[in-house]
Amino acid sequence: MKKNIDITGFTQKQRLDELEKIKTKYEKKGYTYIDYTDNGMTKSFATFEIDEANIKQGSGIFTKIFLGIIIVIIVLIIMTPSDNKEKETQSKPQITYNLKELKDNTVYILDTTIYQKNDPKYVYAKFLNAWEDKDYEKMVKLTTNEWKYKQQDPVQSLKDIYSFKTIKSMKMLDSKQNGTEAYKVSAFVEYSYIQNMKEKVSNSILPAMVIKNMDGTYSVQPLSVFISEIALD
């Protein structure tokens, strides 16, 4: 019996790294690796052959181990409930945002002249400015080649995502490196949209994956902008 396991990653290198981890994990479970199909960020998968006899045997052992762990955890919770709560609180740090501070010094158009052209913030700022101007052709030029080549009509694809949201103000925030070929660049964006025939306003943190191209320049992965959106109201 064959089984497909999803492989995700913004770049091909990230997906191949993930593939190696998946191969190691599932081969230990008795799966036999057969092939890998790369269909981009969210549709790539690895194919494994499953030996049902080994899987059933492994499942029985795993079930016994799992039940043993559950019993130990229950005993520990009963014996030290206060310690567990304290550790749980400490292990989940929460990021808080002050909406008033975020709205200070927001602008309609971001100043791109303060960034170097090879700065990921420069590319995301130009992307947001093009969105504010509803210039979807310019937005397409700032997106990753991998995304563009998979769209039958890239301009229309961006319109389907962005056209019903109108930027009212925005401010560039921070940029954090994500691996060797990508940055997570965040911006505060206040935008309006229509819901039930009424105008609504959203104040959101919009983090975008800005990925390095072969020529050293950067491009925005447009689907990433709203995948990790943090709505503040």
C-alpha positions in Angstrom: 0.0 0.0 0.0 1.3 3.5 -0.9 1.0 6.7 1.2 1.7 10.3 0.2 3.2 12.6 2.9 2.9 16.4 2.3 6.2 18.3 2.1 5.9 22.1 2.7 8.4 24.9 2.4 8.6 28.4 0.8 11.8 27.5 -1.2 12.9 24.3 -2.9 15.8 24.1 -0.5 13.5 24.2 2.5 11.3 21.5 1.0 14.3 19.2 0.3 15.5 19.7 3.9 12.0 18.8 5.1 12.0 15.8 2.8 15.1 14.4 4.5 13.5 14.8 7.9 10.3 13.1 6.7 12.3 10.2 5.2 14.1 9.6 8.4 11.0 9.8 10.5 8.9 7.4 8.4 11.6 4.9 7.6 11.9 4.3 11.3 8.2 3.4 11.3 8.7 0.8 8.7 7.8 2.9 5.6 9.9 2.5 2.4 10.6 5.8 0.5 9.8 5.6 -3.2 9.7 9.0 -4.8 9.3 12.8 -4.3 7.1 15.1 -6.3 7.8 18.9 -6.1 4.7 20.9 -6.9 5.6 24.1 -5.0 5.1 25.5 -1.6 2.0 23.6 -0.4 1.4 20.8 -2.9 4.7 18.8 -2.8 4.7 15.3 -1.4 6.8 12.2 -0.8 5.5 8.7 -1.6 6.2 5.8 0.7 5.4 2.1 0.5 3.8 0.7 3.7 4.5 -2.8 4.9 1.2 -3.4 6.8 2.6 -6.2 8.9 5.4 -4.0 10.2 3.1 -1.1 10.7 0.6 -3.1 12.8 3.4 -4.6 14.9 4.9 -1.1 15.4 1.5 0.3 16.3 1.0 -2.2 19.0 4.3 -1.4 20.7 3.6 2.3 20.2 0.2 2.0 21.9 1.7 0.4 24.9 4.4 3.0 25.2 1.9 5.8 24.7 -0.4 4.5 27.4 2.5 4.2 29.8 3.5 7.8 29.1 -0.1 9.0 29.6 -0.2 7.3 33.0 3.1 8.9 34.1 1.8 12.3 33.0 -1.4 12.0 34.9 0.4 11.0 38.1 2.8 14.0 37.7 -0.2 16.4 37.1 -1.9 15.1 40.2 1.2 15.4 42.3 2.4 18.9 41.2 -0.4 20.9 39.6 0.9 24.3 40.6 4.4 23.6 39.2 2.9 22.4 35.9 0.8 25.6 35.6 3.7 27.8 36.2 5.9 26.0 33.6 3.1 26.1 31.1 2.8 29.9 31.5 6.5 30.3 31.2 6.7 28.2 28.1 4.1 30.2 26.2 5.4 33.8 25.9 2.8 36.1 24.4 3.5 39.0 22.1 1.4 42.0 22.8 0.8 45.0 20.6 -0.2 48.5 21.6 -2.6 49.7 18.9 -2.2 53.4 19.8 1.6 53.2 19.5 1.3 51.3 16.2 -0.9 54.0 14.7 1.5 56.7 15.6 3.4 58.0 12.6 1.5 55.8 10.1 1.5 56.9 6.5 -0.4 56.4 3.3 2.7 55.7 1.3 5.9 54.1 2.7 9.2 55.9 2.1 11.3 53.3 0.2 14.3 55.7 -0.1 15.4 54.9 3.5 16.2 51.3 2.5 18.9 49.8 0.3 17.5 48.1 -2.8 18.8 44.7 -1.6 16.9 45.1 1.7 13.8 42.8 2.1 12.0 45.8 3.7 12.5 47.8 0.5 10.7 45.1 -1.6 7.9 44.7 0.9 7.4 48.5 1.1 7.2 48.7 -2.7 4.7 45.8 -2.7 2.5 47.5 -0.1 2.7 50.9 -1.9 1.6 49.2 -5.1 -1.3 47.6 -3.3 -2.3 51.0 -1.8 -2.3 52.3 -5.4 -4.1 49.2 -6.6 -1.4 48.7 -9.2 -1.6 44.9 -9.5 0.8 44.7 -12.5 3.5 46.3 -10.4 2.6 44.0 -7.5 3.1 41.0 -9.8 6.6 42.2 -10.7 7.5 42.1 -7.0 6.3 38.5 -6.4 8.4 35.4 -6.5 8.9 33.7 -9.9 7.8 30.4 -8.4 4.3 31.9 -7.6 4.0 33.8 -10.8 4.8 30.8 -13.0 2.0 28.8 -11.4 -0.7 31.4 -12.1 -2.7 31.3 -15.3 -3.3 35.1 -14.8 -1.1 36.5 -12.0 -2.7 39.9 -12.1 -6.2 38.5 -11.6 -4.9 36.2 -8.9 -3.7 39.2 -6.9 -6.9 41.0 -7.5 -8.8 38.1 -6.1 -6.8 38.4 -2.9 -6.2 42.1 -2.5 -8.7 44.1 -4.5 -11.5 44.1 -1.9 -9.2 45.5 0.8 -8.2 49.2 0.7 -5.2 50.5 2.6 -5.9 53.5 4.8 -2.5 53.8 6.6 0.5 51.6 7.3 3.9 51.4 8.9 6.9 49.1 8.4 7.9 47.1 11.5 10.6 44.5 11.8 12.5 42.1 9.6 13.7 38.7 10.8 15.8 36.2 8.9 14.0 32.9 8.3 16.7 30.4 7.1 19.4 31.4 4.6 17.2 32.5 1.7 14.2 34.3 3.3 13.1 37.0 5.6 9.9 37.5 7.6 9.1 41.2 7.2 6.2 42.6 9.2 4.1 45.8 8.7 1.2 47.3 10.5 -1.6 48.0 8.0 -5.0 49.6 8.6 -7.3 48.6 5.7 -11.0 48.8 5.0 -13.3 46.3 3.4 -17.0 45.8 2.8 -19.0 43.3 4.8 -22.8 43.0 4.7 -23.0 46.2 2.7 -21.1 48.1 5.4 -17.6 49.4 5.5 -15.4 47.7 8.1 -11.9 48.6 9.2 -9.2 46.1 10.3 -6.0 47.0 12.1 -3.6 44.1 11.4 0.0 43.0 11.5 0.8 41.6 8.1 4.0 39.4 8.0 5.2 38.5 4.6 7.8 36.0 3.5 10.4 37.8 1.3 12.5 35.3 -0.5 15.9 35.7 -2.1 16.2 35.1 -5.9 19.0 33.5 -7.7 20.3 37.0 -8.8 20.5 38.2 -5.1 17.3 40.3 -5.3 14.2 39.6 -3.2 10.6 39.0 -4.0 7.4 38.7 -1.9 5.4 35.5 -1.6 1.9 37.1 -1.9 0.0 34.2 -0.3 2.1 34.5 2.9 0.8 38.1 3.7 -2.6 37.0 5.0 -1.7 33.4 6.1 -0.1 34.8 9.3 -2.2 38.0 9.7 -2.6 39.2 13.3 -5.9 41.1 13.6 -5.7 43.6 16.5 -9.4 44.5 16.7 
